[in-house]
Amino acid sequence: MVGVFKSGSFPSSFPDTCILKGSFATLPGEDTNNIKQNFIDHIATFAKTDSWLKENPPFIKFKGYCGDPAEISKNHPIINALQKKYYSVRGKKAEISGREGAADIRYLIKYGETPTTIFGPGLTELMHSTDEYVKISDLISATKILALTILEWCGYE
């Protein structure tokens, strides 16, 4: 995803530079360094097809944050417990999906060997948005689901 595009220095001049800044994600099982190299190779191959880019090849630099992917099985006991309590509170099945973005759970999964999931109230499309909000009813439901899941997980009867 390209999030920043900067080009040129004056409105009526041909740009002498073009800087693109963005991010990309990899899937569990993919090698991040291999994906980076494939991206570099793809851009280099394309640049050879353009007369100007052939003489002025793009410079690619990976800078800053890089988060490797992580996952746990949909059949893991913590997922099953969360699904069961979700159904008991909401009266419908929980939607299970992968997170399409960075999340700190990868550290617990990959380096702490701790099965981890993301769960919470609200709509994914509103997360970290300018007008982010959560309905009080969703917050109450999520609190009940988490409390009941924790009690079951810890063996409380």
N, C-alpha and C positions, 0 to 999 in steps of 0.2 A: 504494500500500500504506500503510495506516495503522499506524504502529508505536507511537504514543503517543496515549492518550485520557485527558484529565483533565477532570473535571467536578465542580463544587461544592466545598464546604469542610467539610461536616459530614454524617455519615451519615443523620441524620433531617431534613435540610432539602432543600427543592427547590433544585437547582443554579442559581446565578446566572450561571455561565459554562460554556463547553464549549470546550476547546482540543484540536484534533486536529493531530498532527504526523505527517508521513509523507513518502513519496517517490513519484515516478512516473518512468517511463522513456519515451523516444521511440525510434522506429525510424529507421534510416538513411533519409535522404530527407525526413523530417518536420522542420518548423521548430519548435524548442523554444518560442520565444516565442508562436507561433501556438497551440500545444497548451496553453500556460498560459492564454492568453486564452479559448480554447474552454472550459476547465475553469471559469474565473471566470464566463463567460456561462451555462454549464449550471447552476451553483449559484445564480446570480442568478435565472434563469428558474424554478427549482424553488422558491426562497424566496418568489416572488410568489404561489405557490399555497397557501401556509400563512399563516393570519391572524397568528400571532405573529411568524413570520419576516419577513412583509411589513413589520411595524413595527420589527423588530429585525434588519435584514439581516446576514448573515454577513460578517465581515471576513476577506479572504484576503490573506496575505502570503507571498511566496516568499523564503525566507531561506536563506543558506548555499550549500552545494554544488549545482552544476548541471553535469552532464556531457553534452555533446552526443554523439550516437551516431556510430559510424564503422564501416566495413566494407571488406573486400577481396574480390575475386572468389574463388569456390571453385576456379576454374581457374588461379589465380595460380601461377607456378612454385614459390614457397616452399611452398604448400599441397600441390602435386603431389609435391615432394621429401619432405615430411614424411609424406604418405600412403604413399609407396613404402617408406620406411624403417620406418614403423609396421608395414606388412604383412610386411616381411622379418624383423622381430623378433618380432611377435606372431602372425603367421600368419593374420590376419584384417584386414578393412577397418576403417579408422578411422571413427568416427562424427563427421561434421562438423555443427556447429550454431552458432547465434549465442549469445553470452554474454548472459544475462538479468540484467545487473547492471553496475555501473560497473567499468571497467578502464582502466588508464593507457595501453593501446595506442592509444587514440583520439588522444593527443597526437602519437605517432609517425606515425600514419596521416594525420591532418588537418593538422598543423602542420609535421611533419618530412618529409612526403611519403615515408615509409618503410613499405613493406608489412610488416605485423605480424600475428601470430596468437598465440593463447594455447594452450599445450600443457603438460601436466604429468601427474604420476602421481596416483592416488587417485580418489575419487568426488566429483563436484561437490556432492552433498548434504552432504558432510562438511566442505567448505571453510569455514573461519572459524567452525566450530561449537564448542561447549563441549568436546566430546570428539574434536576433529579428530585424525585419524591417517592414515598412508599405509602400506600394506603394503610391506615391504622388497622383495619381488619386483616390485611395481609401480614402485618407485623405480629399481631396477636396469634394468628394461625401458625406462623413460622416459629414463634416462641413455644407454643404448645408442642409442635412437632419435634423441635430440638430437645425440649425437656423430656418428653416421653422416650425419644430415641436414646438419650443419655441414660435415663433410668434403666431401660432394657439392656443397653450395652454394658452397664456396670453391674447387672444382675440383681437390681432392686426389684422386690416383689411387693 
